[in-house]
Amino acid sequence: MSLSVCELSFSYHRAPVLSGVSFEAHEGELLAVLGPNGVGKTTLFRCILGEQKRYFGTIEIDGADRKRLSPREVAHRIAYIPQTHAAAFRYTVRDMVLMGTSHTLSPFASPGKKQEAAAAEAMEKLGITALSDRSFDALSGGEQQLVYIARALAQQTRTLLMDEPTSSLDYGNQIRVLNAVKTLSREGYSVLLSTHNPQHALWYADRVLALKDGRVAALGPAHETLTETLLEALYGTRVTLTDSQTGPVIRPVPNIE
């Protein structure tokens, strides 16, 4: 499975958001997308998913032009994990995960043994089988995010797009979710994950794609690419990188008068 983006540009009402963005997401890799608010991270994901179609450049999924793929064909190739939000109805965890298999069904058909097996396997992989009969809206934020990931795995794709999956979680649940995501990448999944937290990229990402003003500011291995100079350019604040037993730690430089 592969995702390739080449010279991608997009504008809202003549206001450029993305300009000449190019990168590839590799199998068995966690690629973190970094940058401040409004830099185009969500727009990039919306172009890949087909929610924004009026872009210039090319997006290829498994060698196929994104614009030539139907939503069902895309669902067979790539899965999207949103930020945690309240469900509109009180679905059980099992029902939420089963929704990931809908692209394998004909209209109005109900999930069968094949879909139920895919959902069960996904829940087991994420360690949430014991939650299967619980109501989704009764779960903690971290548990809900793991359910969303399980739903994506039930699609049985190998490429995962994750839009700031830890943004609304407490510290413990952030680590729990990121550990699960890193395990998936080591199992061969290609993971494209946007985050506001560059420390998460240093801890978990194999490579980083840094965006600034809609352009690629840097692309490369996380520990080589995330320098003090780059972080200051991205976020407008001075930081230092300090070595620790678990890797580099980003520390802000206080500007206190």
GUNU-78630 format. One line per field, with one value per residue (C-alpha): residue number from 1; residue in three letters; chain; y, x, z. Coordinates in Angstrom, 2 decimals, always signed. Example, Ala and Ser with C-alpha at 12.3 -4.5 7.8 and 13.67 -1.06 7.14 Angstrom:
BEGIN
n [1	2]
res [Ala	Ser]
chain [A	A]
c2 [-4.50	-1.06]
c1 [+12.30	+13.67]
c3 [+7.80	+7.14]
END
This chain:
BEGIN
n [1	2	3	4	5	6	7	8	9	10	11	12	13	14	15	16	17	18	19	20	21	22	23	24	25	26	27	28	29	30	31	32	33	34	35	36	37	38	39	40	41	42	43	44	45	46	47	48	49	50	51	52	53	54	55	56	57	58	59	60	61	62	63	64	65	66	67	68	69	70	71	72	73	74	75	76	77	78	79	80	81	82	83	84	85	86	87	88	89	90	91	92	93	94	95	96	97	98	99	100	101	102	103	104	105	106	107	108	109	110	111	112	113	114	115	116	117	118	119	120	121	122	123	124	125	126	127	128	129	130	131	132	133	134	135	136	137	138	139	140	141	142	143	144	145	146	147	148	149	150	151	152	153	154	155	156	157	158	159	160	161	162	163	164	165	166	167	168	169	170	171	172	173	174	175	176	177	178	179	180	181	182	183	184	185	186	187	188	189	190	191	192	193	194	195	196	197	198	199	200	201	202	203	204	205	206	207	208	209	210	211	212	213	214	215	216	217	218	219	220	221	222	223	224	225	226	227	228	229	230	231	232	233	234	235	236	237	238	239	240	241	242	243	244	245	246	247	248	249	250	251	252	253	254	255	256	257]
res [Met	Ser	Leu	Ser	Val	Cys	Glu	Leu	Ser	Phe	Ser	Tyr	His	Arg	Ala	Pro	Val	Leu	Ser	Gly	Val	Ser	Phe	Glu	Ala	His	Glu	Gly	Glu	Leu	Leu	Ala	Val	Leu	Gly	Pro	Asn	Gly	Val	Gly	Lys	Thr	Thr	Leu	Phe	Arg	Cys	Ile	Leu	Gly	Glu	Gln	Lys	Arg	Tyr	Phe	Gly	Thr	Ile	Glu	Ile	Asp	Gly	Ala	Asp	Arg	Lys	Arg	Leu	Ser	Pro	Arg	Glu	Val	Ala	His	Arg	Ile	Ala	Tyr	Ile	Pro	Gln	Thr	His	Ala	Ala	Ala	Phe	Arg	Tyr	Thr	Val	Arg	Asp	Met	Val	Leu	Met	Gly	Thr	Ser	His	Thr	Leu	Ser	Pro	Phe	Ala	Ser	Pro	Gly	Lys	Lys	Gln	Glu	Ala	Ala	Ala	Ala	Glu	Ala	Met	Glu	Lys	Leu	Gly	Ile	Thr	Ala	Leu	Ser	Asp	Arg	Ser	Phe	Asp	Ala	Leu	Ser	Gly	Gly	Glu	Gln	Gln	Leu	Val	Tyr	Ile	Ala	Arg	Ala	Leu	Ala	Gln	Gln	Thr	Arg	Thr	Leu	Leu	Met	Asp	Glu	Pro	Thr	Ser	Ser	Leu	Asp	Tyr	Gly	Asn	Gln	Ile	Arg	Val	Leu	Asn	Ala	Val	Lys	Thr	Leu	Ser	Arg	Glu	Gly	Tyr	Ser	Val	Leu	Leu	Ser	Thr	His	Asn	Pro	Gln	His	Ala	Leu	Trp	Tyr	Ala	Asp	Arg	Val	Leu	Ala	Leu	Lys	Asp	Gly	Arg	Val	Ala	Ala	Leu	Gly	Pro	Ala	His	Glu	Thr	Leu	Thr	Glu	Thr	Leu	Leu	Glu	Ala	Leu	Tyr	Gly	Thr	Arg	Val	Thr	Leu	Thr	Asp	Ser	Gln	Thr	Gly	Pro	Val	Ile	Arg	Pro	Val	Pro	Asn	Ile	Glu]
chain [A	A	A	A	A	A	A	A	A	A	A	A	A	A	A	A	A	A	A	A	A	A	A	A	A	A	A	A	A	A	A	A	A	A	A	A	A	A	A	A	A	A	A	A	A	A	A	A	A	A	A	A	A	A	A	A	A	A	A	A	A	A	A	A	A	A	A	A	A	A	A	A	A	A	A	A	A	A	A	A	A	A	A	A	A	A	A	A	A	A	A	A	A	A	A	A	A	A	A	A	A	A	A	A	A	A	A	A	A	A	A	A	A	A	A	A	A	A	A	A	A	A	A	A	A	A	A	A	A	A	A	A	A	A	A	A	A	A	A	A	A	A	A	A	A	A	A	A	A	A	A	A	A	A	A	A	A	A	A	A	A	A	A	A	A	A	A	A	A	A	A	A	A	A	A	A	A	A	A	A	A	A	A	A	A	A	A	A	A	A	A	A	A	A	A	A	A	A	A	A	A	A	A	A	A	A	A	A	A	A	A	A	A	A	A	A	A	A	A	A	A	A	A	A	A	A	A	A	A	A	A	A	A	A	A	A	A	A	A	A	A	A	A	A	A	A	A	A	A	A	A	A	A	A	A	A	A]
c2 [+0.00	+3.50	+7.14	+9.67	+13.41	+15.47	+19.27	+19.57	+23.08	+24.24	+27.59	+28.75	+31.56	+32.49	+32.40	+29.84	+27.18	+24.55	+25.23	+22.61	+20.01	+16.71	+13.62	+9.86	+7.81	+4.51	+1.10	+0.39	+4.05	+6.69	+10.04	+13.01	+16.19	+19.25	+22.96	+25.76	+26.37	+27.33	+25.89	+23.44	+20.13	+19.47	+20.70	+18.24	+15.39	+16.59	+16.57	+13.03	+11.83	+13.51	+16.08	+18.78	+17.99	+21.28	+20.86	+21.03	+18.38	+14.65	+12.33	+8.62	+5.82	+2.48	+3.94	+5.04	+8.68	+9.82	+11.72	+8.53	+6.56	+6.31	+6.77	+3.01	+2.36	+4.84	+3.12	-0.13	+1.62	+4.19	+4.72	+7.98	+8.38	+11.71	+13.56	+12.25	+13.68	+12.71	+10.13	+11.24	+8.00	+5.59	+2.90	+0.08	-0.23	-3.31	-1.36	+1.53	-0.80	-2.64	+0.67	+0.31	-2.64	-0.81	-0.37	-4.18	-4.36	-3.68	-0.94	-1.87	-5.12	-6.01	-7.05	-10.80	-13.21	-11.83	-8.27	-9.40	-11.32	-8.25	-6.10	-8.69	-8.96	-5.17	-4.86	-7.64	-5.99	-2.74	-4.55	-3.27	-6.51	-6.16	-2.86	-4.34	-4.17	-0.78	+2.36	+4.45	+7.70	+6.24	+5.69	+7.90	+10.00	+7.61	+4.60	+6.37	+7.12	+3.45	+2.55	+4.91	+3.25	-0.20	+0.98	+1.99	-1.40	-3.14	-1.52	-3.83	-1.14	-0.66	+3.14	+5.20	+8.97	+10.38	+14.00	+15.16	+11.98	+13.08	+16.74	+16.35	+13.63	+13.82	+12.93	+9.27	+8.66	+10.49	+8.02	+5.03	+6.02	+6.86	+3.55	+1.73	+3.73	+3.09	-0.64	-0.58	+1.10	-1.55	-4.19	-2.74	-0.09	+3.23	+5.98	+9.67	+11.54	+15.28	+16.74	+20.08	+18.50	+18.21	+16.21	+13.44	+13.42	+13.04	+10.18	+8.23	+9.33	+7.77	+10.85	+14.31	+16.53	+20.11	+22.67	+26.44	+28.91	+26.03	+24.80	+22.01	+23.51	+20.21	+16.49	+13.76	+11.52	+12.94	+13.15	+14.73	+17.11	+18.54	+21.00	+24.01	+26.26	+24.52	+24.49	+28.21	+28.90	+26.83	+28.05	+31.42	+30.55	+29.63	+26.10	+23.90	+20.17	+18.23	+14.61	+12.14	+8.37	+8.18	+10.61	+14.37	+16.52	+19.89	+22.60	+26.14	+29.07	+31.34	+34.99	+36.45	+40.03]
c1 [+0.00	+1.27	+0.26	+2.00	+1.33	+3.03	+2.98	-0.36	-1.83	-5.21	-6.92	-10.09	-11.63	-8.22	-6.56	-3.71	-3.70	-1.36	+1.35	+3.54	+3.31	+5.02	+5.71	+5.20	+3.88	+5.73	+4.54	+5.37	+6.02	+4.51	+4.74	+3.85	+2.48	+3.46	+2.74	+0.84	-2.89	-4.07	-1.03	-3.10	-2.86	-6.60	-6.96	-4.25	-6.23	-9.48	-7.82	-6.52	-9.95	-11.73	-13.66	-11.82	-11.60	-10.49	-6.82	-3.89	-1.18	-1.62	-2.58	-2.04	-3.25	-1.67	-0.68	-4.24	-5.17	-7.31	-9.68	-10.50	-11.43	-14.97	-15.57	-16.03	-12.73	-10.96	-12.46	-10.85	-7.46	-7.36	-9.05	-9.63	-9.55	-11.05	-10.62	-12.77	-16.29	-19.65	-21.64	-25.05	-26.66	-25.90	-24.19	-22.37	-18.65	-19.26	-21.66	-19.21	-16.43	-18.76	-19.35	-15.83	-16.98	-19.84	-17.88	-17.90	-21.70	-24.29	-26.85	-29.30	-27.42	-26.66	-23.20	-22.60	-20.12	-17.23	-17.84	-18.37	-15.09	-13.25	-14.70	-13.84	-10.27	-9.87	-11.15	-8.85	-5.84	-6.55	-7.30	-10.88	-12.87	-14.14	-15.78	-17.74	-21.16	-20.57	-22.22	-19.72	-20.83	-20.13	-16.43	-13.50	-11.90	-8.96	-11.24	-13.32	-10.20	-9.18	-12.68	-12.20	-8.88	-10.51	-13.22	-10.48	-8.76	-12.07	-11.95	-8.98	-6.91	-3.21	-3.06	-4.39	-4.99	-5.24	-6.25	-4.84	-6.02	-4.75	-5.87	-8.67	-7.11	-5.39	-1.71	-2.20	-4.66	-2.41	+0.38	-1.99	-3.28	+0.15	+1.58	-1.21	-0.59	+3.16	+2.52	+0.35	+3.08	+5.56	+3.09	+3.25	+0.53	+1.30	+0.21	-0.11	-0.77	-1.22	-0.34	+0.19	+2.73	+6.25	+7.33	+4.95	+6.67	+10.08	+8.83	+6.85	+7.31	+9.72	+9.62	+8.07	+6.45	+6.65	+4.35	+4.70	+2.58	+1.15	+4.53	+6.86	+9.33	+11.09	+10.69	+12.86	+13.70	+12.19	+15.37	+17.35	+14.68	+13.19	+15.94	+15.73	+15.92	+13.02	+10.82	+11.39	+10.55	+7.35	+5.98	+7.63	+9.08	+12.56	+13.19	+16.12	+16.53	+17.88	+19.02	+17.38	+17.31	+14.18	+15.35	+15.38	+13.10	+11.82	+12.10	+10.76	+13.04	+11.06	+10.83	+10.00	+10.87]
c3 [+0.00	-0.77	-0.72	-2.95	-3.11	-5.82	-6.19	-4.39	-4.32	-3.05	-2.49	-0.77	-2.83	-4.31	-0.89	-1.15	+1.57	+0.13	-2.42	-4.09	-1.32	-2.20	-0.09	+0.10	+3.01	+3.22	+4.36	+7.99	+8.78	+11.04	+9.25	+11.49	+9.90	+11.93	+11.78	+13.50	+13.17	+9.69	+7.94	+5.86	+7.72	+7.74	+4.14	+3.10	+4.65	+3.06	-0.38	+0.15	+1.32	-1.61	+0.42	-1.49	-5.20	-6.76	-6.10	-8.50	-8.58	-8.11	-5.27	-5.89	-3.64	-4.49	-7.85	-8.74	-9.31	-6.37	-8.67	-10.56	-7.44	-6.08	-2.33	-2.00	-3.79	-1.52	+1.55	+0.39	+0.35	+3.12	+6.50	+8.34	+12.12	+13.28	+16.53	+19.36	+19.35	+20.77	+18.81	+17.54	+18.75	+21.56	+19.53	+21.23	+20.68	+18.54	+16.30	+15.99	+14.87	+12.47	+10.68	+9.33	+7.22	+5.48	+2.24	+1.82	+1.87	-0.80	-0.03	+2.77	+3.54	+7.15	+8.41	+8.15	+9.68	+7.60	+8.82	+12.42	+12.31	+10.99	+13.78	+16.44	+15.17	+15.18	+18.76	+19.91	+18.26	+20.15	+23.42	+23.68	+23.29	+26.87	+25.85	+22.92	+24.63	+26.24	+24.91	+22.96	+24.60	+28.06	+27.32	+28.24	+25.52	+25.21	+24.92	+22.27	+20.25	+20.37	+19.11	+16.15	+15.39	+15.62	+13.23	+10.78	+11.15	+10.44	+7.00	+6.43	+4.73	+5.38	+5.20	+8.12	+8.22	+11.74	+12.30	+15.66	+17.44	+20.87	+20.83	+23.39	+25.55	+28.91	+29.13	+30.01	+27.20	+24.74	+25.47	+25.38	+21.94	+20.53	+21.78	+19.94	+16.75	+16.87	+17.28	+14.15	+12.11	+13.26	+12.07	+8.55	+8.54	+6.86	+9.27	+8.40	+11.65	+12.16	+15.54	+17.26	+19.59	+18.13	+21.19	+20.12	+16.74	+18.38	+20.56	+17.99	+14.37	+11.90	+9.70	+9.89	+7.28	+8.55	+6.92	+7.09	+5.14	+3.13	+1.92	+2.95	+5.41	+6.06	+5.38	+6.82	+9.79	+12.98	+15.08	+12.24	+10.99	+14.19	+15.08	+17.37	+14.31	+12.56	+15.66	+16.21	+12.56	+12.76	+16.08	+16.61	+20.00	+21.17	+22.38	+23.28	+22.67	+25.63	+25.47	+27.83	+28.30	+26.12	+23.45	+22.83	+24.98	+23.74	+26.38	+25.88	+26.58	+28.93	+27.92	+31.30	+32.16]
END
